[in-house]
Amino acid sequence: MIKISGIDHFVLTVKDIEATCAFYERVLGMVVVAFGPGNGRRALLFGNQRINLHQTGLEFEPNAEKTIPGSADFCLITETPLA
């Protein structure tokens, strides 16, 4: 049995990353950060939580099989190693 210990992050696929960052920062007070080795990835931070952003058609690997603007997925932290 796999033991889940928490949620690592959510991924939100969006049409426009800049507009999304501006909205979440202005309306919800989230902090926009860039991460990754120079690849322009963006995330929204609030408390200890993170929402990674993927732009439709330019998704980073790994990603959900079928993505459209507004779709989302989440990544879990497990105590059980997965093959």
PDB file of N, CA, C and O in Angstrom:
ATOM      1  N   MET A   1       0.850  -1.178   0.000  1.00  0.00           N
ATOM      2  CA  MET A   1       0.000   0.000   0.000  1.00  0.00           C
ATOM      3  C   MET A   1       0.891   1.235   0.000  1.00  0.00           C
ATOM      4  O   MET A   1       1.865   1.310   0.750  1.00  0.00           O
ATOM      5  N   ILE A   2       0.551   2.198  -0.844  1.00  0.00           N
ATOM      6  CA  ILE A   2       1.284   3.462  -0.916  1.00  0.00           C
ATOM      7  C   ILE A   2       0.789   4.385   0.189  1.00  0.00           C
ATOM      8  O   ILE A   2      -0.415   4.528   0.401  1.00  0.00           O
ATOM      9  N   LYS A   3       1.733   5.009   0.893  1.00  0.00           N
ATOM     10  CA  LYS A   3       1.371   5.955   1.953  1.00  0.00           C
ATOM     11  C   LYS A   3       1.639   7.376   1.458  1.00  0.00           C
ATOM     12  O   LYS A   3       2.778   7.750   1.179  1.00  0.00           O
ATOM     13  N   ILE A   4       0.557   8.162   1.354  1.00  0.00           N
ATOM     14  CA  ILE A   4       0.640   9.556   0.931  1.00  0.00           C
ATOM     15  C   ILE A   4       0.841  10.417   2.169  1.00  0.00           C
ATOM     16  O   ILE A   4       0.096  10.295   3.141  1.00  0.00           O
ATOM     17  N   SER A   5       1.859  11.298   2.136  1.00  0.00           N
ATOM     18  CA  SER A   5       2.107  12.146   3.300  1.00  0.00           C
ATOM     19  C   SER A   5       1.737  13.612   3.060  1.00  0.00           C
ATOM     20  O   SER A   5       1.701  14.398   4.007  1.00  0.00           O
ATOM     21  N   GLY A   6       1.464  13.986   1.816  1.00  0.00           N
ATOM     22  CA  GLY A   6       1.078  15.373   1.586  1.00  0.00           C
ATOM     23  C   GLY A   6       0.991  15.712   0.118  1.00  0.00           C
ATOM     24  O   GLY A   6       1.240  14.873  -0.748  1.00  0.00           O
ATOM     25  N   ILE A   7       0.637  16.946  -0.147  1.00  0.00           N
ATOM     26  CA  ILE A   7       0.602  17.476  -1.510  1.00  0.00           C
ATOM     27  C   ILE A   7       1.861  18.304  -1.709  1.00  0.00           C
ATOM     28  O   ILE A   7       2.156  19.197  -0.914  1.00  0.00           O
ATOM     29  N   ASP A   8       2.598  18.009  -2.765  1.00  0.00           N
ATOM     30  CA  ASP A   8       3.799  18.778  -3.065  1.00  0.00           C
ATOM     31  C   ASP A   8       3.428  20.105  -3.729  1.00  0.00           C
ATOM     32  O   ASP A   8       3.834  21.174  -3.274  1.00  0.00           O
ATOM     33  N   HIS A   9       2.652  20.019  -4.810  1.00  0.00           N
ATOM     34  CA  HIS A   9       2.225  21.230  -5.513  1.00  0.00           C
ATOM     35  C   HIS A   9       1.095  20.905  -6.479  1.00  0.00           C
ATOM     36  O   HIS A   9       0.841  19.746  -6.807  1.00  0.00           O
ATOM     37  N   PHE A  10       0.430  21.956  -6.923  1.00  0.00           N
ATOM     38  CA  PHE A  10      -0.568  21.863  -7.975  1.00  0.00           C
ATOM     39  C   PHE A  10       0.031  22.426  -9.247  1.00  0.00           C
ATOM     40  O   PHE A  10       0.936  23.259  -9.191  1.00  0.00           O
ATOM     41  N   VAL A  11      -0.459  21.984 -10.392  1.00  0.00           N
ATOM     42  CA  VAL A  11      -0.077  22.549 -11.683  1.00  0.00           C
ATOM     43  C   VAL A  11      -1.344  23.055 -12.345  1.00  0.00           C
ATOM     44  O   VAL A  11      -2.335  22.332 -12.452  1.00  0.00           O
ATOM     45  N   LEU A  12      -1.304  24.295 -12.784  1.00  0.00           N
ATOM     46  CA  LEU A  12      -2.441  24.895 -13.465  1.00  0.00           C
ATOM     47  C   LEU A  12      -2.003  25.250 -14.880  1.00  0.00           C
ATOM     48  O   LEU A  12      -1.025  25.973 -15.069  1.00  0.00           O
ATOM     49  N   THR A  13      -2.727  24.743 -15.872  1.00  0.00           N
ATOM     50  CA  THR A  13      -2.445  25.064 -17.273  1.00  0.00           C
ATOM     51  C   THR A  13      -3.259  26.292 -17.645  1.00  0.00           C
ATOM     52  O   THR A  13      -4.474  26.328 -17.449  1.00  0.00           O
ATOM     53  N   VAL A  14      -2.583  27.293 -18.181  1.00  0.00           N
ATOM     54  CA  VAL A  14      -3.230  28.574 -18.469  1.00  0.00           C
ATOM     55  C   VAL A  14      -2.919  29.035 -19.893  1.00  0.00           C
ATOM     56  O   VAL A  14      -1.949  28.593 -20.510  1.00  0.00           O
ATOM     57  N   LYS A  15      -3.755  29.924 -20.393  1.00  0.00           N
ATOM     58  CA  LYS A  15      -3.565  30.491 -21.731  1.00  0.00           C
ATOM     59  C   LYS A  15      -2.449  31.525 -21.741  1.00  0.00           C
ATOM     60  O   LYS A  15      -1.675  31.604 -22.696  1.00  0.00           O
ATOM     61  N   ASP A  16      -2.366  32.327 -20.663  1.00  0.00           N
ATOM     62  CA  ASP A  16      -1.415  33.436 -20.605  1.00  0.00           C
ATOM     63  C   ASP A  16      -0.802  33.483 -19.198  1.00  0.00           C
ATOM     64  O   ASP A  16      -1.475  33.850 -18.235  1.00  0.00           O
ATOM     65  N   ILE A  17       0.458  33.116 -19.091  1.00  0.00           N
ATOM     66  CA  ILE A  17       1.110  33.058 -17.780  1.00  0.00           C
ATOM     67  C   ILE A  17       1.215  34.443 -17.150  1.00  0.00           C
ATOM     68  O   ILE A  17       0.969  34.588 -15.953  1.00  0.00           O
ATOM     69  N   GLU A  18       1.572  35.459 -17.924  1.00  0.00           N
ATOM     70  CA  GLU A  18       1.721  36.811 -17.366  1.00  0.00           C
ATOM     71  C   GLU A  18       0.397  37.326 -16.805  1.00  0.00           C
ATOM     72  O   GLU A  18       0.367  37.873 -15.702  1.00  0.00           O
ATOM     73  N   ALA A  19      -0.697  37.159 -17.550  1.00  0.00           N
ATOM     74  CA  ALA A  19      -2.009  37.611 -17.084  1.00  0.00           C
ATOM     75  C   ALA A  19      -2.431  36.833 -15.838  1.00  0.00           C
ATOM     76  O   ALA A  19      -3.011  37.405 -14.915  1.00  0.00           O
ATOM     77  N   THR A  20      -2.142  35.535 -15.810  1.00  0.00           N
ATOM     78  CA  THR A  20      -2.479  34.701 -14.655  1.00  0.00           C
ATOM     79  C   THR A  20      -1.711  35.163 -13.424  1.00  0.00           C
ATOM     80  O   THR A  20      -2.285  35.310 -12.345  1.00  0.00           O
ATOM     81  N   CYS A  21      -0.406  35.393 -13.588  1.00  0.00           N
ATOM     82  CA  CYS A  21       0.411  35.864 -12.460  1.00  0.00           C
ATOM     83  C   CYS A  21      -0.113  37.199 -11.942  1.00  0.00           C
ATOM     84  O   CYS A  21      -0.240  37.387 -10.731  1.00  0.00           O
ATOM     85  N   ALA A  22      -0.417  38.120 -12.841  1.00  0.00           N
ATOM     86  CA  ALA A  22      -0.909  39.438 -12.432  1.00  0.00           C
ATOM     87  C   ALA A  22      -2.209  39.317 -11.646  1.00  0.00           C
ATOM     88  O   ALA A  22      -2.380  39.989 -10.630  1.00  0.00           O
ATOM     89  N   PHE A  23      -3.128  38.464 -12.106  1.00  0.00           N
ATOM     90  CA  PHE A  23      -4.408  38.286 -11.415  1.00  0.00           C
ATOM     91  C   PHE A  23      -4.213  37.703 -10.017  1.00  0.00           C
ATOM     92  O   PHE A  23      -4.709  38.269  -9.042  1.00  0.00           O
ATOM     93  N   TYR A  24      -3.505  36.588  -9.903  1.00  0.00           N
ATOM     94  CA  TYR A  24      -3.345  35.935  -8.603  1.00  0.00           C
ATOM     95  C   TYR A  24      -2.554  36.812  -7.626  1.00  0.00           C
ATOM     96  O   TYR A  24      -2.798  36.783  -6.420  1.00  0.00           O
ATOM     97  N   GLU A  25      -1.618  37.582  -8.149  1.00  0.00           N
ATOM     98  CA  GLU A  25      -0.841  38.471  -7.294  1.00  0.00           C
ATOM     99  C   GLU A  25      -1.706  39.649  -6.819  1.00  0.00           C
ATOM    100  O   GLU A  25      -1.706  39.980  -5.633  1.00  0.00           O
ATOM    101  N   ARG A  26      -2.434  40.269  -7.733  1.00  0.00           N
ATOM    102  CA  ARG A  26      -3.235  41.451  -7.406  1.00  0.00           C
ATOM    103  C   ARG A  26      -4.461  41.108  -6.568  1.00  0.00           C
ATOM    104  O   ARG A  26      -4.740  41.778  -5.573  1.00  0.00           O
ATOM    105  N   VAL A  27      -5.192  40.073  -6.960  1.00  0.00           N
ATOM    106  CA  VAL A  27      -6.477  39.778  -6.316  1.00  0.00           C
ATOM    107  C   VAL A  27      -6.323  38.911  -5.068  1.00  0.00           C
ATOM    108  O   VAL A  27      -7.019  39.130  -4.077  1.00  0.00           O
ATOM    109  N   LEU A  28      -5.424  37.933  -5.104  1.00  0.00           N
ATOM    110  CA  LEU A  28      -5.308  36.998  -3.985  1.00  0.00           C
ATOM    111  C   LEU A  28      -4.029  37.169  -3.167  1.00  0.00           C
ATOM    112  O   LEU A  28      -3.829  36.455  -2.184  1.00  0.00           O
ATOM    113  N   GLY A  29      -3.162  38.103  -3.555  1.00  0.00           N
ATOM    114  CA  GLY A  29      -1.954  38.378  -2.789  1.00  0.00           C
ATOM    115  C   GLY A  29      -0.896  37.299  -2.862  1.00  0.00           C
ATOM    116  O   GLY A  29      -0.015  37.245  -2.004  1.00  0.00           O
ATOM    117  N   MET A  30      -0.961  36.435  -3.871  1.00  0.00           N
ATOM    118  CA  MET A  30       0.056  35.386  -4.001  1.00  0.00           C
ATOM    119  C   MET A  30       1.360  35.998  -4.500  1.00  0.00           C
ATOM    120  O   MET A  30       1.362  37.052  -5.137  1.00  0.00           O
ATOM    121  N   VAL A  31       2.462  35.326  -4.204  1.00  0.00           N
ATOM    122  CA  VAL A  31       3.783  35.777  -4.622  1.00  0.00           C
ATOM    123  C   VAL A  31       4.181  35.000  -5.868  1.00  0.00           C
ATOM    124  O   VAL A  31       4.121  33.771  -5.890  1.00  0.00           O
ATOM    125  N   VAL A  32       4.590  35.729  -6.908  1.00  0.00           N
ATOM    126  CA  VAL A  32       5.024  35.102  -8.154  1.00  0.00           C
ATOM    127  C   VAL A  32       6.528  34.892  -8.084  1.00  0.00           C
ATOM    128  O   VAL A  32       7.274  35.821  -7.774  1.00  0.00           O
ATOM    129  N   VAL A  33       6.983  33.658  -8.375  1.00  0.00           N
ATOM    130  CA  VAL A  33       8.417  33.349  -8.382  1.00  0.00           C
ATOM    131  C   VAL A  33       8.778  32.619  -9.675  1.00  0.00           C
ATOM    132  O   VAL A  33       7.970  31.887 -10.246  1.00  0.00           O
ATOM    133  N   ALA A  34      10.005  32.839 -10.115  1.00  0.00           N
ATOM    134  CA  ALA A  34      10.563  32.074 -11.229  1.00  0.00           C
ATOM    135  C   ALA A  34      11.391  30.955 -10.615  1.00  0.00           C
ATOM    136  O   ALA A  34      12.010  31.140  -9.568  1.00  0.00           O
ATOM    137  N   PHE A  35      11.403  29.791 -11.266  1.00  0.00           N
ATOM    138  CA  PHE A  35      12.219  28.690 -10.749  1.00  0.00           C
ATOM    139  C   PHE A  35      12.710  27.837 -11.902  1.00  0.00           C
ATOM    140  O   PHE A  35      12.243  27.975 -13.032  1.00  0.00           O
ATOM    141  N   GLY A  36      13.639  26.969 -11.616  1.00  0.00           N
ATOM    142  CA  GLY A  36      14.233  26.117 -12.636  1.00  0.00           C
ATOM    143  C   GLY A  36      15.454  26.791 -13.235  1.00  0.00           C
ATOM    144  O   GLY A  36      15.643  27.999 -13.089  1.00  0.00           O
ATOM    145  N   PRO A  37      16.272  26.011 -13.904  1.00  0.00           N
ATOM    146  CA  PRO A  37      17.529  26.530 -14.457  1.00  0.00           C
ATOM    147  C   PRO A  37      17.328  27.342 -15.743  1.00  0.00           C
ATOM    148  O   PRO A  37      17.556  26.837 -16.842  1.00  0.00           O
ATOM    149  N   GLY A  38      16.903  28.593 -15.599  1.00  0.00           N
ATOM    150  CA  GLY A  38      16.803  29.495 -16.736  1.00  0.00           C
ATOM    151  C   GLY A  38      15.753  29.151 -17.770  1.00  0.00           C
ATOM    152  O   GLY A  38      15.862  29.566 -18.923  1.00  0.00           O
ATOM    153  N   ASN A  39      14.734  28.395 -17.374  1.00  0.00           N
ATOM    154  CA  ASN A  39      13.738  27.979 -18.364  1.00  0.00           C
ATOM    155  C   ASN A  39      12.447  28.788 -18.289  1.00  0.00           C
ATOM    156  O   ASN A  39      11.480  28.461 -18.976  1.00  0.00           O
ATOM    157  N   GLY A  40      12.414  29.833 -17.471  1.00  0.00           N
ATOM    158  CA  GLY A  40      11.259  30.705 -17.419  1.00  0.00           C
ATOM    159  C   GLY A  40      10.039  30.155 -16.708  1.00  0.00           C
ATOM    160  O   GLY A  40       8.944  30.698 -16.853  1.00  0.00           O
ATOM    161  N   ARG A  41      10.206  29.092 -15.946  1.00  0.00           N
ATOM    162  CA  ARG A  41       9.048  28.545 -15.223  1.00  0.00           C
ATOM    163  C   ARG A  41       8.601  29.522 -14.151  1.00  0.00           C
ATOM    164  O   ARG A  41       9.416  30.225 -13.552  1.00  0.00           O
ATOM    165  N   ARG A  42       7.287  29.559 -13.915  1.00  0.00           N
ATOM    166  CA  ARG A  42       6.708  30.442 -12.907  1.00  0.00           C
ATOM    167  C   ARG A  42       5.835  29.650 -11.967  1.00  0.00           C
ATOM    168  O   ARG A  42       5.244  28.638 -12.341  1.00  0.00           O
ATOM    169  N   ALA A  43       5.762  30.129 -10.733  1.00  0.00           N
ATOM    170  CA  ALA A  43       4.901  29.515  -9.731  1.00  0.00           C
ATOM    171  C   ALA A  43       4.278  30.615  -8.887  1.00  0.00           C
ATOM    172  O   ALA A  43       4.799  31.727  -8.798  1.00  0.00           O
ATOM    173  N   LEU A  44       3.159  30.280  -8.276  1.00  0.00           N
ATOM    174  CA  LEU A  44       2.458  31.170  -7.357  1.00  0.00           C
ATOM    175  C   LEU A  44       2.594  30.582  -5.962  1.00  0.00           C
ATOM    176  O   LEU A  44       2.280  29.412  -5.748  1.00  0.00           O
ATOM    177  N   LEU A  45       3.058  31.384  -5.016  1.00  0.00           N
ATOM    178  CA  LEU A  45       3.249  30.909  -3.647  1.00  0.00           C
ATOM    179  C   LEU A  45       2.250  31.565  -2.721  1.00  0.00           C
ATOM    180  O   LEU A  45       1.955  32.754  -2.841  1.00  0.00           O
ATOM    181  N   PHE A  46       1.725  30.765  -1.785  1.00  0.00           N
ATOM    182  CA  PHE A  46       0.872  31.284  -0.722  1.00  0.00           C
ATOM    183  C   PHE A  46       1.050  30.357   0.462  1.00  0.00           C
ATOM    184  O   PHE A  46       0.807  29.154   0.364  1.00  0.00           O
ATOM    185  N   GLY A  47       1.482  30.928   1.596  1.00  0.00           N
ATOM    186  CA  GLY A  47       1.802  30.094   2.753  1.00  0.00           C
ATOM    187  C   GLY A  47       2.889  29.101   2.379  1.00  0.00           C
ATOM    188  O   GLY A  47       3.908  29.474   1.798  1.00  0.00           O
ATOM    189  N   ASN A  48       2.670  27.839   2.713  1.00  0.00           N
ATOM    190  CA  ASN A  48       3.624  26.778   2.361  1.00  0.00           C
ATOM    191  C   ASN A  48       3.236  26.074   1.071  1.00  0.00           C
ATOM    192  O   ASN A  48       3.780  25.012   0.767  1.00  0.00           O
ATOM    193  N   GLN A  49       2.317  26.633   0.310  1.00  0.00           N
ATOM    194  CA  GLN A  49       1.792  25.967  -0.881  1.00  0.00           C
ATOM    195  C   GLN A  49       2.304  26.637  -2.154  1.00  0.00           C
ATOM    196  O   GLN A  49       2.698  27.804  -2.159  1.00  0.00           O
ATOM    197  N   ARG A  50       2.283  25.851  -3.235  1.00  0.00           N
ATOM    198  CA  ARG A  50       2.794  26.335  -4.514  1.00  0.00           C
ATOM    199  C   ARG A  50       1.895  25.848  -5.642  1.00  0.00           C
ATOM    200  O   ARG A  50       1.475  24.691  -5.661  1.00  0.00           O
ATOM    201  N   ILE A  51       1.604  26.741  -6.581  1.00  0.00           N
ATOM    202  CA  ILE A  51       0.914  26.383  -7.814  1.00  0.00           C
ATOM    203  C   ILE A  51       1.892  26.650  -8.955  1.00  0.00           C
ATOM    204  O   ILE A  51       2.236  27.802  -9.218  1.00  0.00           O
ATOM    205  N   ASN A  52       2.339  25.601  -9.630  1.00  0.00           N
ATOM    206  CA  ASN A  52       3.188  25.768 -10.805  1.00  0.00           C
ATOM    207  C   ASN A  52       2.308  26.080 -12.001  1.00  0.00           C
ATOM    208  O   ASN A  52       1.194  25.566 -12.108  1.00  0.00           O
ATOM    209  N   LEU A  53       2.800  26.916 -12.898  1.00  0.00           N
ATOM    210  CA  LEU A  53       2.029  27.295 -14.076  1.00  0.00           C
ATOM    211  C   LEU A  53       2.643  26.704 -15.333  1.00  0.00           C
ATOM    212  O   LEU A  53       3.857  26.741 -15.530  1.00  0.00           O
ATOM    213  N   HIS A  54       1.774  26.157 -16.186  1.00  0.00           N
ATOM    214  CA  HIS A  54       2.158  25.693 -17.516  1.00  0.00           C
ATOM    215  C   HIS A  54       1.338  26.487 -18.520  1.00  0.00           C
ATOM    216  O   HIS A  54       0.141  26.695 -18.322  1.00  0.00           O
ATOM    217  N   GLN A  55       1.972  26.929 -19.587  1.00  0.00           N
ATOM    218  CA  GLN A  55       1.217  27.610 -20.635  1.00  0.00           C
ATOM    219  C   GLN A  55       0.748  26.573 -21.644  1.00  0.00           C
ATOM    220  O   GLN A  55       1.512  25.693 -22.040  1.00  0.00           O
ATOM    221  N   THR A  56      -0.505  26.678 -22.057  1.00  0.00           N
ATOM    222  CA  THR A  56      -1.075  25.739 -23.022  1.00  0.00           C
ATOM    223  C   THR A  56      -0.183  25.647 -24.257  1.00  0.00           C
ATOM    224  O   THR A  56       0.187  26.660 -24.851  1.00  0.00           O
ATOM    225  N   GLY A  57       0.152  24.421 -24.629  1.00  0.00           N
ATOM    226  CA  GLY A  57       0.996  24.180 -25.797  1.00  0.00           C
ATOM    227  C   GLY A  57       2.478  24.215 -25.508  1.00  0.00           C
ATOM    228  O   GLY A  57       3.278  23.808 -26.350  1.00  0.00           O
ATOM    229  N   LEU A  58       2.868  24.696 -24.327  1.00  0.00           N
ATOM    230  CA  LEU A  58       4.283  24.776 -23.940  1.00  0.00           C
ATOM    231  C   LEU A  58       4.504  24.107 -22.585  1.00  0.00           C
ATOM    232  O   LEU A  58       5.351  24.545 -21.806  1.00  0.00           O
ATOM    233  N   GLU A  59       3.753  23.059 -22.306  1.00  0.00           N
ATOM    234  CA  GLU A  59       3.815  22.399 -21.003  1.00  0.00           C
ATOM    235  C   GLU A  59       5.193  21.791 -20.763  1.00  0.00           C
ATOM    236  O   GLU A  59       5.849  21.316 -21.690  1.00  0.00           O
ATOM    237  N   PHE A  60       5.615  21.814 -19.505  1.00  0.00           N
ATOM    238  CA  PHE A  60       6.861  21.175 -19.101  1.00  0.00           C
ATOM    239  C   PHE A  60       6.587  19.716 -18.785  1.00  0.00           C
ATOM    240  O   PHE A  60       5.472  19.364 -18.402  1.00  0.00           O
ATOM    241  N   GLU A  61       7.589  18.864 -18.940  1.00  0.00           N
ATOM    242  CA  GLU A  61       7.472  17.448 -18.589  1.00  0.00           C
ATOM    243  C   GLU A  61       7.820  17.273 -17.118  1.00  0.00           C
ATOM    244  O   GLU A  61       8.710  17.971 -16.631  1.00  0.00           O
ATOM    245  N   PRO A  62       7.184  16.404 -16.406  1.00  0.00           N
ATOM    246  CA  PRO A  62       6.003  15.655 -16.843  1.00  0.00           C
ATOM    247  C   PRO A  62       4.768  16.545 -16.782  1.00  0.00           C
ATOM    248  O   PRO A  62       4.732  17.535 -16.051  1.00  0.00           O
ATOM    249  N   ASN A  63       3.769  16.178 -17.556  1.00  0.00           N
ATOM    250  CA  ASN A  63       2.526  16.936 -17.549  1.00  0.00           C
ATOM    251  C   ASN A  63       1.359  15.991 -17.795  1.00  0.00           C
ATOM    252  O   ASN A  63       1.542  14.841 -18.195  1.00  0.00           O
ATOM    253  N   ALA A  64       0.163  16.496 -17.548  1.00  0.00           N
ATOM    254  CA  ALA A  64      -1.039  15.696 -17.771  1.00  0.00           C
ATOM    255  C   ALA A  64      -1.143  15.363 -19.263  1.00  0.00           C
ATOM    256  O   ALA A  64      -0.646  16.105 -20.111  1.00  0.00           O
ATOM    257  N   GLU A  65      -1.789  14.251 -19.567  1.00  0.00           N
ATOM    258  CA  GLU A  65      -1.879  13.796 -20.952  1.00  0.00           C
ATOM    259  C   GLU A  65      -2.658  14.763 -21.840  1.00  0.00           C
ATOM    260  O   GLU A  65      -2.231  15.060 -22.956  1.00  0.00           O
ATOM    261  N   LYS A  66      -3.784  15.250 -21.358  1.00  0.00           N
ATOM    262  CA  LYS A  66      -4.607  16.179 -22.140  1.00  0.00           C
ATOM    263  C   LYS A  66      -4.802  17.453 -21.337  1.00  0.00           C
ATOM    264  O   LYS A  66      -5.482  17.460 -20.311  1.00  0.00           O
ATOM    265  N   THR A  67      -4.195  18.531 -21.819  1.00  0.00           N
ATOM    266  CA  THR A  67      -4.295  19.792 -21.099  1.00  0.00           C
ATOM    267  C   THR A  67      -5.014  20.833 -21.952  1.00  0.00           C
ATOM    268  O   THR A  67      -4.847  20.894 -23.170  1.00  0.00           O
ATOM    269  N   ILE A  68      -5.811  21.641 -21.281  1.00  0.00           N
ATOM    270  CA  ILE A  68      -6.469  22.784 -21.892  1.00  0.00           C
ATOM    271  C   ILE A  68      -6.419  23.906 -20.864  1.00  0.00           C
ATOM    272  O   ILE A  68      -6.255  23.631 -19.675  1.00  0.00           O
ATOM    273  N   PRO A  69      -6.557  25.171 -21.288  1.00  0.00           N
ATOM    274  CA  PRO A  69      -6.554  26.241 -20.294  1.00  0.00           C
ATOM    275  C   PRO A  69      -7.601  25.977 -19.215  1.00  0.00           C
ATOM    276  O   PRO A  69      -8.758  25.672 -19.506  1.00  0.00           O
ATOM    277  N   GLY A  70      -7.170  26.101 -17.979  1.00  0.00           N
ATOM    278  CA  GLY A  70      -8.056  25.860 -16.844  1.00  0.00           C
ATOM    279  C   GLY A  70      -7.937  24.460 -16.263  1.00  0.00           C
ATOM    280  O   GLY A  70      -8.455  24.191 -15.179  1.00  0.00           O
ATOM    281  N   SER A  71      -7.253  23.559 -16.980  1.00  0.00           N
ATOM    282  CA  SER A  71      -7.087  22.212 -16.426  1.00  0.00           C
ATOM    283  C   SER A  71      -5.979  22.241 -15.375  1.00  0.00           C
ATOM    284  O   SER A  71      -5.132  23.135 -15.371  1.00  0.00           O
ATOM    285  N   ALA A  72      -5.999  21.258 -14.493  1.00  0.00           N
ATOM    286  CA  ALA A  72      -5.027  21.223 -13.409  1.00  0.00           C
ATOM    287  C   ALA A  72      -4.681  19.787 -13.055  1.00  0.00           C
ATOM    288  O   ALA A  72      -5.442  18.862 -13.340  1.00  0.00           O
ATOM    289  N   ASP A  73      -3.534  19.614 -12.435  1.00  0.00           N
ATOM    290  CA  ASP A  73      -3.166  18.329 -11.856  1.00  0.00           C
ATOM    291  C   ASP A  73      -2.402  18.623 -10.577  1.00  0.00           C
ATOM    292  O   ASP A  73      -2.038  19.770 -10.319  1.00  0.00           O
ATOM    293  N   PHE A  74      -2.159  17.606  -9.785  1.00  0.00           N
ATOM    294  CA  PHE A  74      -1.427  17.821  -8.545  1.00  0.00           C
ATOM    295  C   PHE A  74      -0.434  16.699  -8.327  1.00  0.00           C
ATOM    296  O   PHE A  74      -0.629  15.573  -8.785  1.00  0.00           O
ATOM    297  N   CYS A  75       0.634  17.028  -7.619  1.00  0.00           N
ATOM    298  CA  CYS A  75       1.715  16.087  -7.340  1.00  0.00           C
ATOM    299  C   CYS A  75       1.745  15.811  -5.842  1.00  0.00           C
ATOM    300  O   CYS A  75       1.739  16.728  -5.021  1.00  0.00           O
ATOM    301  N   LEU A  76       1.779  14.532  -5.512  1.00  0.00           N
ATOM    302  CA  LEU A  76       1.743  14.094  -4.114  1.00  0.00           C
ATOM    303  C   LEU A  76       3.120  13.710  -3.612  1.00  0.00           C
ATOM    304  O   LEU A  76       3.992  13.331  -4.393  1.00  0.00           O
ATOM    305  N   ILE A  77       3.311  13.808  -2.316  1.00  0.00           N
ATOM    306  CA  ILE A  77       4.514  13.323  -1.643  1.00  0.00           C
ATOM    307  C   ILE A  77       4.156  11.981  -1.025  1.00  0.00           C
ATOM    308  O   ILE A  77       3.164  11.861  -0.306  1.00  0.00           O
ATOM    309  N   THR A  78       4.967  10.980  -1.311  1.00  0.00           N
ATOM    310  CA  THR A  78       4.701   9.651  -0.754  1.00  0.00           C
ATOM    311  C   THR A  78       5.840   9.236   0.180  1.00  0.00           C
ATOM    312  O   THR A  78       6.986   9.650   0.010  1.00  0.00           O
ATOM    313  N   GLU A  79       5.501   8.426   1.149  1.00  0.00           N
ATOM    314  CA  GLU A  79       6.522   7.840   2.002  1.00  0.00           C
ATOM    315  C   GLU A  79       7.005   6.531   1.401  1.00  0.00           C
ATOM    316  O   GLU A  79       8.042   5.998   1.795  1.00  0.00           O
ATOM    317  N   THR A  80       6.242   6.021   0.443  1.00  0.00           N
ATOM    318  CA  THR A  80       6.574   4.770  -0.236  1.00  0.00           C
ATOM    319  C   THR A  80       7.284   5.086  -1.549  1.00  0.00           C
ATOM    320  O   THR A  80       6.724   5.814  -2.369  1.00  0.00           O
ATOM    321  N   PRO A  81       8.492   4.573  -1.784  1.00  0.00           N
ATOM    322  CA  PRO A  81       9.152   4.802  -3.068  1.00  0.00           C
ATOM    323  C   PRO A  81       8.314   4.208  -4.205  1.00  0.00           C
ATOM    324  O   PRO A  81       7.753   3.121  -4.069  1.00  0.00           O
ATOM    325  N   LEU A  82       8.238   4.927  -5.316  1.00  0.00           N
ATOM    326  CA  LEU A  82       7.506   4.457  -6.476  1.00  0.00           C
ATOM    327  C   LEU A  82       8.477   4.084  -7.586  1.00  0.00           C
ATOM    328  O   LEU A  82       9.464   4.783  -7.813  1.00  0.00           O
ATOM    329  N   ALA A  83       8.204   3.007  -8.262  1.00  0.00           N
ATOM    330  CA  ALA A  83       9.077   2.571  -9.365  1.00  0.00           C
ATOM    331  C   ALA A  83       8.859   3.445 -10.574  1.00  0.00           C
ATOM    332  O   ALA A  83       9.499   3.241 -11.606  1.00  0.00           O
TER     333      ALA A  83
END
